[in-house]
Amino acid sequence: MTALSPDLKIIRLWKDVPDFDSEDTEIQFWSTHQLDQRLMQSSLHRSDVRESTTITLRFDPRMLSRIKRVARRRYLNYQSMMKQWLSERMEQEMKE
């Protein structure tokens, strides 16, 4: 674990990270703030194979092909990328 810089404000709660209007405001914010290491560690998803359930989804072949292309451009496994998308959308839905 790396030491936190003493001159940066430490963010200990996700709610303390504002919504940014632009990339510039985000850059300004992170130049004076840093996430607490415990917050960073708690945000990591540690999947446990025993917790996984296999499901079957049917996709239009063209859609699946496009998903795979996007994943390749991002150097990701397409199934992992889809799980990431679903996770992000679920978080968004839970906030609403």
N, C-alpha and C positions, 0 to 999 in steps of 0.2 A: 504494500500500500504506500502510495506517495504522500508526502507531507503536504498539507494545505498551505497555500501562500498566506502569510500573516496580513498582507495588505488588501486582500480580497474579502468581500462580504460573503459569508457562508450561507447557502440556501439549505435549510433543513427540511422543508416541506415543499411538495410539488406546487401547492397553491400559491407559494411565494414567487413562482416563475410567471411573469406576466405574459399576456398575449402580445405579440409584437406586430406593429403596423408595417414594418419593413425589415429587410435584412440589415440595414444600417443601425436601426434601433436595437436589434438583437445583438449585433456586434458590440455596440456601446455597452449594453447590459452585461454581457459575458466578459467584457474587459475589466469589470469591477466586481464581478460576482463569481462564485464557484460552488458547485454542488458538494454537499457533505458526502464523504465516502460511504457512510452508512446508507444514505438515501440512494446513492448509485448502486450499491450492492443489493438493496432491497428491490430495486427495479429490474434486476436481471431475472429472466424467466429460466428456471432450471427444470427443464422437462424431465419427467421420470417416465420411462417406457411403461411402467405399470399403470400410470395415470392416463395413458393414451387409449383412445378407442378408434378403431378403423371404421371408416364410413365409405360409402360409394356415392359419387356424384356423377351425373351424366352431363357432358358438355357438348355443344355443337363443335365439331372438329375444327372449324375455322377459329372459334373463340379460344379453344385450347392451344391451337398453334400460335395465336397472337400472345397468349399468356406466356408460353414457353419462350417466345422471342424476347419479350420484355425481361424475363428472368435471365436469359443468356446475356443480354446487354448489361445487366447488373451483376453478373457473375454469381447468380444465385440458383439454387435448385428451385424449380418452379413450384413444387409442393410446399416448400418452406416459405417461399414468397407469398403464396396464397394464404398460408396460415398467418403470416405477418399481417397481410391485408385484412383478414377477418378479425384478428385481434385488435388492430387499430380501429376498425369500424365499430367493433363491440364497445371499445372504450368511449368512442364518440357518442354512441347511442346511450350509454349509461350516464353520460354527463347531461344529456337533454332531459 
